[in-house]
Amino acid sequence: MTFTQKITCPDKPGLYSGFFRLAHGSDSIEFGEKVYIDLLVEEPEAENKKQLLLRSQQMVEKFEMNEGLNQSFEIDSVKSNE
């Protein structure tokens, strides 16, 4: 059996652990083995930090140019390593 679970990693760097277990029915009766997961969230690399800071600065400049914050805008995105 194969299944996929989307996981959102924490923003703060560190080691995170957890487990999942399949469940069935309205009573959520657990069955099967537990599936353990270890996540290592690392600090962004220096170059990536520079890109993130640049994007943040671009956003601030866009807000400063507009009178209100209810206007939409687009900036260039940075491709992640996912």
N, C-alpha and C positions, 0 to 999 in steps of 0.2 A: 504494500500500500504506500502510496506517495501522497503527501499533502503539503500545501504551501501556507505559510503564515507570514504576513507582513509585520515587521517589527520596526518601531521607531526608537532609535538609540537616544539615550540622554544627551543633553548638551554638554554637561560637565564631564571632563576627562576622568577616567577611572575604570576599574574592573567591576562589572556587574554580572550577577548570576541569577538564574531563575529556572523554573521547570514548568512543563506543560503535561497535561494528562487528558486523554480522550474521555468524554462523558456522553451518556446516552439518556434520552427521555427527559420528561419534565422534572424528575427527581435528580437529574444530573448524576446518575450512577456511574462512577469512574471504572474504567477497565483498561487493561493493557499496562505496559511499562511506562514509567515516567520518561519524558524526553527532557534532558538537561541542556541548558544553553549558557555559555560564558561569552560575554561581550567585553571587548577591550576598546574603550573610546579614547582615542589619542588626541593630543593637541594638534591643531592644524599646522601644517608645515609653514615655515616663514614666508615663502612666496604666496601661499594660499592666504595667509593672514594679511599680506599687503593687498591682495586682490579684494578681500572682504572689507578692509578699511577703505579702499578706493570706492567700492560700491556704496558703502555707508555715506561717504562724503558726497558722492553724486546724489544720493537721496536727499541729504540735508540741503544741498544747493537747489535741487528742484523744489523743495518745500519753501525755501527762502524766496524764490522767484515768483511764487504764486501767492495771491492774497489769502486764499482759503485752502484748507487741507482736503476738501471734498472733491478735488479734481484728480483724475487718473493720469498716470504717466508711466512710461516704460524706460527701463535702462538695460544696457547690455547685461546678459547673464553670464555667470561663470559655470562651466561644466564641472560637475562633481565626478569623483572617481567611483561611482556606484556601478 
